[in-house]
Amino acid sequence: MKIPLIGITADSDKISGQPSFIIKESYVAAVEDSGGVPLLLCLVRSEAAVPRFISLIDGLLISGGGFDIDPKLYGEEPNPGLGKTLPDRTDFEIKLLREAVEKKVPVLGICGGHQLINVYFGGTLYQDIPSQYKGAINHKQPTPSDNPYHNINIYPSTRLLRIAGTDSTVVNSTHHQSIKKIGNNLKISSVAEDGIIEAIEYDGDDFIVGVQWHPERLYSKEPASQKIFADFIKEAEKFRIKKGSNR
């Protein structure tokens, strides 16, 4: 039986002093447990690599990481609270996203991937919530990140509401940046109790969903996070079947 192949963008770090590509196992486990086959997409500089990657996969998962998106990509100067940036990774992920959007490959963005989707579509970010957003709750939880931390409200008439089946749930929180201005052709589907945007989606039929929290760390505990992965894999399977019929 063929099952959908899900590309997951990898992070980079040094292991024993050597540059390495890495990914948290929770991403892989969430995809596999939800019925997909995970494939790690490592940063490469070949111009031919991106379309080849996208031609192989049935869904694109843009992962998070311990870095910020360069504000020059949304027309701002750096804020003093800006963390480190990884321009090569961001450029690679934008290229993957562009190709996926053009080919209508289902896309799920998590944390930094959620922010990248917004920037790609012309939106902006709060570079540092504590210094730029008055009245914000703590979005970097002091408890382990595989535990729910704060509530979110899910808007009516959204894909996320149809997926989750509830207008509120509890999520984890590990970020200091968030969406400020929503991108073109996107709509807000969820906010935290302080108004920080927690989820976005494409304003149309294509599956392009971004969530600010980490459902891959919660999916075994929290039903809405599990349903996000289940729906993503379902859409990837539909895309796989359609892609096969067009060959």
N, C-alpha and C positions, 0 to 999 in steps of 0.2 A: 504494500500500500504506500502510495506516495503521500508525503505530508509536507506542509509549507516550510520553505527555507527562510529563516529570519536572519538578516544581517544585523549584527550588533557592533557599533563603533567602539574600538578599543582606546584605552588611555595609554599614556606613555609615562615611564618612570625609570629609575635606575635600580637594578637589582645586583647586589655585589659590585657596585660601581659601574655596571654595564647598562647602557641604554636598552630598555625593554618595553615591550607592549604588554599591557595587563588589562584585566577586566575582573570585576568582582563576580564571584561565582553565583551570587543571587540573581543576576541578569540571566545567566545561562539556565539556571534551575527554573526560573519563572517561565521562560520560553518553552523549555522542554516539558515541564509539568503541565503546561497549557496546551500541548499538542503540536508544538513546532520543533524544527531542527535548527539549533543556533549555529551561526557561522560568524566568526570574528572578522571584522573588517579593520585591518591595520593600515595606518597612515602610509601611503605610498605617493610618490611624486610623478609617476607616469601618467600622462594625460589620457592614455587609453585605459587605465585601470578603472576609473570611476564608472564609465558606461558598461564595462565588462562586469563589475560587481553588481550593478543594478540589473543587468540582464539575467544574472544568476538567481537573484533572491526574489522572494514573494512578499516580503515585508521588510521595512527598515526601522530599526530601533536605534535612536540616537541617545546614547547614554550620558549620564552626568560625569562629573569629575571635580577635582579640587583646583579649579581655575575659573577665571572670569572671561567673558567675551570682550574683546578690545572695543572700547566705546567709539573709536573712530568709525566703526562699521555702522553706527547709527548717528553720526554727526555730532558727537560730544567730545569734550576734553576730559581727561582722566580726573576722577574725584580722588581726594586723599585716601578714601576708604577702599579704593579699587585693589583687588588682589592680583596675583600673577596672571598673566595671559599666556595662551599657547596659540600663537597665530597660525602655525602650520596645521595643527589639529582643527582649529576653527575653519580655516580655508578648505580643508579636506571635507569636513562635514557639510559645509555649505554646498560644495560641488556635488556631494552625494544627494543632498536634499533637493537641489535643483533638478538633477536627473530623475530622481524618484517622483517629484511633482509632475514633471513633464510626461513621465511614463505611467502616472497614476498608480504607482506602487503605494500600498498602505504605509503610513508613517506614524510611529509613536515616539514622542520626545519626552524624556524624563529629566527633571531638574534642569541642568544646563542644556539638555536637548530641547526642552520646552522653551527656554529662553532663546535658543538658536532659531527655532521655527519662527518666533515672533520677530526677531531681527531680520531674518531672511525676507519676510513679508513686509518690511518697512517700519516695524515697530521699534520702540526704545525700551530701555531698562532703567530701573533705579540701580545705580552702581553700588550703593551701600545703604541698605534699608535703615539701619540705626541712625545714620546721619542725615538721611534724606526724606524719611517718611515719618511724620509726626504721629504719635499715638500707636505705633506698631507694637504688636506683641513680640516676644522673643521667637524668631524663626530658626534659631539654632538650638534645638532642644538639648537640655543637659542630661537627658536619659538616653539609653541605647536606641539607636535609630531603627531597630526592628520592632519598636513599640509605638503605638499611636500616641499623638501628642496634643494636637489641637483640632477643633472642629472646622469644617468647611460647609458652606451652603452651595448647593448645586442649582443652577438656574433652570426654569421651565423651558420647554421647547428646545432642548439641546440634546445632542447625541449622548453626552455624558449622563444625562438624566435617564435616557432610555437604557443605557448600559447598566448603570448602577441600580436603577429601580428605587432610588430614594433621593430626597431633596437635601439630605445632610448626611455627613459621615465624619469619621475621625481619621486623620492622616498623620504621618510623621513629618519632620521638618528639619532640614539640614543646610539651609541656604542663607546668604546675606544679600543676594540680589533678587530682583523680581521684575516682572513686566510693569512698565510705566504707561506708555502709549501702545494700544493694541495695533497690530499690523493690519495691512490691507487684506480684505477677503477673509479675515478671521473674526471670531466672536468669542466673548468671554463666556465660559460655561460654569465657572465656580470661583468663589472668593472666600478668603478666611474671615474670621469675625472682625478683623481690623480693616477689611477692605482690600487687602493684598490679593492680587489675582493668582488663583491656584490652578486654573485649568483653562485652556483655550482649544478651539477646534475650527476647522475649515468651514466657512459659511457656504456649504454646498454638499454634494453627495460624496465627494472623495474623502477617504478616511485619513485625515491629518489631525492628530490629537496630541496636545501637549499637557503634561501635568507637572506641577512644581514639586510635588512630593515624590517619594520613592516607593511605588507600588510593588516593585520586585522584592522589597524587604518586608512587605506586609501581606502579600497575597495569600499566605497560608493562615492568616489570622483575621483578615478584614475582608468581608465579602465584596465590597465595591472595588477594591484593588484587584481581587481575583477576577472579577468580571471584566475589568479593563483588558487584562491579558487575554481572557477567553474571547472577547469580541475582536481584538486585534488579530489573533490567530485565525478566527473565523473569516475575517475580511481578507487576510493573506491567502487563505485556502480558496476563497472565491476568485481572487486575482490569479492564483496559480491555474485554476481550471480555465478561466477566460484566456489567459496567456497561451495555454496549451491548445485551445481551440482555434487560436488565430495563427498558429504556426503552419 
